Amino acid sequence: MDGAALLLAATPVPILLYYISMYSDGKSVSDLFGGISAIWGILATFFVLGGFPGSFFFPVMLGTSALGGFLEYGRSRKKWDILQGIVLGLALVTAVILLEAI
């Protein structure tokens, strides 16, 4: 089980590296929040193994990414950023509804 947990915790590492490179290039708020979301994905794996409720994992990760999109839209006024926030916000609502049904 420990090897599987380590593998699961390592899956957000490429995403984290992507957001680090994007943030260092353009200093975008959404890239910063994407990196925070990837770090949460790594830490949440170990938290769940320690007894943390797993139903808290996806809403926090999606909410952090959605917040980054909305904050970046407030700064840049690019349609892509508001679309990112809306799509991730809808995914957050869907995840919460599905987790409540379980």
SVG drawing of the C-alpha trace seen along z (x, -y; Angstrom):
<svg xmlns="http://www.w3.org/2000/svg" viewBox="-27 -44 38 46">
<polyline fill="none" stroke="black" stroke-width="0.4" points="0.0,0.0 2.9,-2.4 4.2,-2.1 0.8,-2.7 0.4,-5.8 3.8,-7.1 2.9,-6.6 -0.5,-8.4 1.3,-11.3 3.8,-11.6 1.1,-12.0 0.6,-15.8 4.4,-16.4 4.4,-17.0 1.5,-19.4 3.4,-21.2 6.4,-21.5 4.3,-22.9 2.8,-25.6 6.2,-26.5 7.5,-27.0 4.5,-29.0 4.5,-31.1 8.2,-31.9 7.6,-33.0 4.5,-35.2 3.7,-35.6 0.1,-34.7 -2.1,-34.4 -3.9,-31.4 -0.6,-29.6 0.3,-30.3 -3.0,-28.8 -2.6,-25.9 0.8,-25.2 -0.9,-25.4 -3.5,-23.0 -0.9,-20.5 0.9,-20.8 -2.5,-20.0 -2.8,-17.0 0.5,-15.7 -0.2,-16.4 -3.8,-15.1 -2.6,-11.6 -0.7,-11.4 -3.5,-13.1 -6.0,-10.6 -3.7,-7.7 -3.5,-9.4 -7.2,-9.4 -8.2,-12.7 -11.6,-12.5 -11.1,-11.8 -14.2,-13.7 -12.4,-16.9 -9.6,-16.3 -11.2,-17.1 -13.4,-20.1 -10.3,-21.9 -8.2,-21.2 -10.9,-22.3 -11.8,-25.3 -8.2,-26.5 -7.8,-26.2 -11.2,-27.9 -10.3,-30.8 -7.0,-31.3 -8.9,-31.6 -11.3,-34.2 -8.6,-36.2 -6.5,-36.2 -9.6,-37.4 -9.9,-40.3 -6.3,-41.2 -6.1,-40.4 -9.7,-40.6 -8.9,-37.7 -11.9,-35.5 -9.9,-32.3 -9.3,-33.1 -13.0,-33.6 -13.8,-30.4 -11.3,-28.5 -12.8,-29.7 -16.3,-28.9 -15.5,-25.4 -13.5,-24.5 -16.3,-26.0 -18.8,-23.8 -16.6,-20.8 -16.3,-21.7 -20.1,-21.9 -20.5,-18.6 -17.9,-16.9 -19.6,-18.2 -23.0,-17.0 -21.6,-13.6 -19.8,-13.3 -23.0,-14.2 -24.8,-11.4 -22.3,-8.8"/>
</svg>
